[in-house]
Amino acid sequence: MSSSYNRTTLVLFTDISGFKKMMRKDSKVAYQKMRVFYHIGYMSLFGHNQFKPFVEGFFLSDCGILFA
């Protein structure tokens, strides 16, 4: 996290609901869902959008933590 957060900071947690169950049922579908999840997540961090540079964070497995 950036050291520039010296005021009120919003911390967000997101994940793919039911991901473990999805992995057991159909790993190909789960893989595609994770690809979309990561794509949207990383676009919010590094893409050209209105939130840059106000959103920082990281993604791990099927969850993400964002700071704003």
Phi, psi and omega in degrees: 000144182292146177283357181282357180273086179244009176240199178298130182237135176265127177247124183243140175241134178223150176207171176271111182296129178075023185297317181297319177296320178297321179298319180291325184281310183205097185294332178292317177295316179300318179298317179295319178297320180293322178299316179295316179302311180295320181299311179296317180298312182288330174295325178291334180270317190240350183281178178272100180211176185288344183273342183291133002260030188276349180244128174232164178164192179207160179235142180214124182056238182256025180222163178218149176235125183240146178239132178220000000 
